[in-house]
Amino acid sequence: MKRLIVNADDFGLTANVNRAILDGHCRGVITSASLLSNGEAFESAVALALQTPRLGVGIHLNLTEGKSVAAGLDVPSLVNSQGQFNRTSASLWRALVLGGVSAADVEKEWRAQIEKVLAAGVAPTHLDSHKHVHALPVLGKMAIRLARQYCIPAIRCVAERQRGARRLLPRYPRAAKTVLRQLLNSCALATISRSWTGEIERAGIVCASDFYGLTATGFLDEETLREILSRLRDGASELMCHPGWVDDDLRRTPTRLVGQREMEFQALTRPAIKLLVRDLGIQLVSYRDLARANANQASCSGGL
């Protein structure tokens, strides 16, 4: 059986990103979203999530954009004097390796982000991270530990299988550098992620076996979406996406994905895509569904 989680990142970024994600869930193929605890539209996202119980909502752990949830004085190695995160994902990784960032500060901040979501009444279905920073083994192991402590059943594994760069390059020749950079990031993150994902299984945490959408970030048009759907393998897969509607709030954020979010929204809500999913025998699920299926299987196996 082919099961697919279509997860919209950046839930909570702006009010119109939130509305697009919800509309993509109600009218399209989105089944899941990742909530930014420090997003400007966090409260709006929570209100929508609580009204839409079928939408799986995970936590988009963040260390690179916006203001920390923990007090800045409690996580000094992560923020500047205004309490804002002040590193790119690459510089964060270097600082972690070289000791410029304290793992204890990261854990304090991630705990604060998780606890903010829990206090808002949302039961998180999974953990992932902004810019995939949890792929670094030390942070991946921390995410596993936090997932177990807070009873969060799943974690994203950033190990993209089919990257599709050969098809993207002819369609987006002016964006060749971006596509190739994302391809290289995908290859590196897949290698790094696979080095610690065995620990996910040993911890009893669920993850999808296949992952899609990293190389295609910003280029997830209808054709690309069709190609991904047609190549799904049996088992559980996750497709990462970034739908949204453009307004001044979005333009003021540091995201590079602006008009691309509307393109993704259009692809994800096309009736023809829903028909293709049905015709290919793909079951649309959330991480909550995977966790329940895993628990049921374990229960049945234990009774044999």
C-alpha positions in Angstrom: 0.0 0.0 0.0 1.2 3.5 -0.9 0.6 6.0 2.0 1.5 9.6 1.6 1.8 12.5 4.1 1.6 15.8 2.4 3.1 18.2 5.0 3.0 21.9 4.7 5.9 23.6 6.5 5.8 27.1 8.0 2.3 26.9 9.6 2.2 30.0 11.8 4.5 32.1 9.5 1.7 34.6 8.4 -2.1 34.6 8.6 -2.4 34.0 4.9 0.1 31.2 4.9 -2.1 29.6 7.6 -5.3 30.1 5.5 -3.7 28.6 2.4 -2.6 25.6 4.3 -6.1 25.0 5.7 -7.6 25.6 2.3 -5.1 23.1 0.8 -6.2 20.6 3.4 -9.9 21.1 2.9 -9.9 21.3 -0.9 -6.6 19.6 -1.8 -4.2 16.9 -0.8 -2.5 18.5 2.3 -2.8 16.2 5.3 -0.3 17.7 7.7 1.4 20.9 8.7 4.4 21.9 10.8 3.8 24.7 13.3 6.4 27.4 14.0 6.2 28.1 17.7 7.8 31.5 17.2 5.8 32.4 14.0 4.1 35.8 13.9 0.8 34.1 13.2 1.2 31.3 15.8 -2.1 32.0 17.5 -4.0 32.1 14.2 -2.5 28.7 13.2 -3.5 27.2 16.6 -7.1 28.4 16.3 -7.3 26.9 12.8 -5.7 23.6 13.9 -8.1 23.2 16.8 -11.0 23.7 14.4 -9.7 21.1 12.0 -8.9 17.9 13.9 -8.2 15.9 10.7 -5.2 18.0 9.9 -2.1 16.5 11.6 0.0 19.2 13.2 3.6 18.8 14.1 6.3 21.2 15.4 8.7 23.0 13.1 11.6 23.3 15.4 13.4 26.6 14.6 16.9 27.9 15.4 17.6 30.2 12.5 14.8 32.8 12.0 12.8 35.0 14.3 12.8 35.5 18.1 13.6 32.7 20.5 10.7 31.3 22.5 12.9 30.9 25.6 14.2 34.1 27.2 17.3 35.3 25.3 19.3 35.3 28.6 18.6 31.6 28.9 19.9 30.7 25.4 22.7 33.3 24.8 24.7 31.2 22.3 21.7 31.1 20.0 20.5 34.8 19.8 21.7 38.3 19.5 21.1 41.2 22.0 17.5 41.5 20.7 16.8 37.9 21.4 16.7 37.1 17.6 18.3 34.0 16.1 21.3 35.2 14.3 22.7 32.3 12.3 22.0 30.5 9.0 21.6 26.8 9.1 25.2 26.3 7.8 26.8 28.7 10.3 24.7 27.1 13.1 26.0 23.6 12.2 29.6 25.0 12.2 29.1 26.6 15.5 27.7 23.5 17.0 30.7 21.4 15.8 33.2 24.0 16.9 31.5 24.8 20.3 30.2 28.2 19.5 26.7 27.1 20.2 25.7 25.2 23.3 23.7 22.0 22.9 22.2 22.8 26.3 20.9 26.1 24.9 19.4 24.3 21.9 17.6 21.9 24.2 16.2 24.7 26.3 14.9 26.5 23.2 13.4 23.3 21.7 11.7 22.4 25.0 10.3 25.9 25.1 9.0 25.6 21.6 7.4 22.2 22.3 5.9 23.3 25.6 4.4 26.4 23.9 2.5 24.2 21.4 1.4 21.8 24.1 0.2 24.7 26.3 -1.9 26.0 23.4 -3.9 22.7 23.3 -2.3 21.1 20.2 -1.2 17.5 20.4 1.8 17.3 18.1 1.9 14.5 15.6 5.6 14.8 14.8 8.8 16.9 14.9 10.7 18.3 12.0 12.8 21.5 11.7 13.2 24.8 9.9 16.0 24.4 7.3 16.3 20.7 8.5 18.7 21.5 11.2 17.7 18.4 13.2 19.4 16.3 10.5 22.7 17.0 12.3 23.2 13.8 14.4 23.7 15.6 17.7 20.4 17.5 17.1 18.6 14.4 15.7 19.4 12.4 18.8 18.2 15.3 20.9 14.9 15.4 18.8 14.5 11.7 19.5 14.9 12.2 23.2 12.5 15.1 23.3 9.9 13.2 21.2 10.0 10.4 23.7 9.8 12.6 26.7 6.9 14.6 25.3 5.1 11.6 23.8 5.4 12.9 20.2 5.1 9.8 18.0 7.1 10.7 14.8 10.1 12.5 13.4 10.9 13.6 9.8 13.8 11.8 8.2 15.3 14.1 5.6 16.5 11.4 3.2 15.1 12.3 -0.1 14.9 9.4 -2.6 13.9 10.7 -6.0 15.2 14.2 -6.5 14.1 15.0 -10.1 16.7 17.6 -10.8 17.1 16.4 -14.4 13.5 17.3 -15.0 13.5 20.6 -13.1 16.6 22.1 -14.9 15.1 22.2 -18.4 11.9 23.7 -17.0 13.6 26.3 -14.8 16.9 27.2 -16.6 17.2 30.6 -14.9 17.0 28.9 -11.5 19.7 26.3 -12.3 22.0 27.4 -9.5 19.2 27.1 -6.9 18.1 23.7 -8.2 21.7 22.4 -8.1 22.3 23.9 -4.6 19.2 22.2 -3.4 20.2 18.9 -5.0 23.6 19.0 -3.2 21.8 19.9 0.1 19.5 16.9 -0.5 22.4 14.5 -1.1 24.3 15.8 2.0 21.2 15.7 4.3 20.2 12.2 3.1 23.7 10.9 4.0 23.8 12.6 7.3 20.2 11.6 8.2 20.8 8.0 7.5 23.6 7.9 10.0 21.3 8.3 12.9 17.8 7.2 11.8 18.4 3.7 13.1 18.0 5.3 16.5 14.5 6.4 15.6 13.4 2.8 15.1 15.1 1.7 18.3 13.4 4.5 20.2 9.9 3.4 18.9 9.5 6.6 17.0 7.7 6.6 13.6 9.2 8.1 10.4 8.3 7.9 6.8 10.5 5.6 4.8 10.7 7.9 1.8 10.9 11.7 1.7 10.3 14.2 -1.2 10.2 17.9 -1.8 13.7 19.2 -0.9 15.2 19.5 -4.3 11.9 20.8 -5.6 11.5 23.5 -3.0 10.1 26.5 -4.8 9.4 24.5 -8.0 6.6 22.2 -6.8 4.3 22.9 -9.8 1.7 20.5 -11.1 4.1 18.7 -13.4 6.6 18.1 -10.6 3.9 16.9 -8.3 2.6 14.5 -10.8 6.1 13.1 -11.3 6.5 12.6 -7.5 3.2 10.9 -7.2 3.8 8.6 -10.1 7.1 7.3 -8.5 5.9 6.6 -5.0 6.9 3.2 -3.6 4.8 1.0 -1.4 5.1 2.1 2.2 4.9 5.5 3.9 6.3 8.6 2.2 6.3 12.3 3.1 6.1 15.1 0.6 7.2 18.5 2.0 5.5 21.6 0.6 5.3 25.3 1.3 1.9 26.7 0.2 0.8 30.2 0.9 -0.9 33.4 -0.3 1.3 36.5 -1.0 0.7 39.7 1.0 2.8 42.3 2.7 3.1 40.2 5.8 4.8 37.4 3.8 7.0 39.9 2.0 8.3 41.2 5.3 9.4 37.7 6.4 13.0 36.5 5.6 11.6 33.7 3.4 12.8 33.4 -0.1 9.6 31.6 -1.1 7.0 34.2 -2.0 5.2 33.8 -5.3 6.4 30.2 -5.3 4.0 29.5 -2.4 1.0 30.4 -4.6 2.2 28.1 -7.3 2.5 25.2 -4.9 -1.0 26.0 -3.5 -2.5 25.9 -7.0 -0.8 22.5 -7.7 -1.8 21.0 -4.4 -5.5 22.0 -4.8 -6.1 21.0 -8.5 -8.9 18.5 -8.8 -6.8 16.6 -11.3 -4.2 15.9 -8.6 -6.8 14.5 -6.3 -8.0 12.2 -9.1 -4.4 11.1 -9.8 -3.9 10.2 -6.1 -7.1 8.1 -6.3 -6.2 6.5 -9.6 -2.7 5.6 -8.3 -4.1 4.0 -5.2 -2.4 6.4 -2.8 -3.8 6.7 0.7 -3.4 10.2 2.0 -2.5 10.1 5.7 -0.9 12.1 8.5 1.9 11.1 11.0 -0.9 10.5 13.5 -2.3 7.8 11.2 1.2 6.2 10.8 1.7 6.2 14.5 -1.7 4.6 15.1 -1.1 1.9 12.4 2.3 1.2 14.0 0.8 0.9 17.4 -1.9 -1.5 16.1 0.7 -3.6 14.4 2.9 -3.8 17.5 -0.2 -4.7 19.6 -1.1 -7.5 17.1 2.5 -8.8 17.0 2.6 -8.8 20.8 -0.5 -11.0 20.9 0.9 -13.7 18.7 
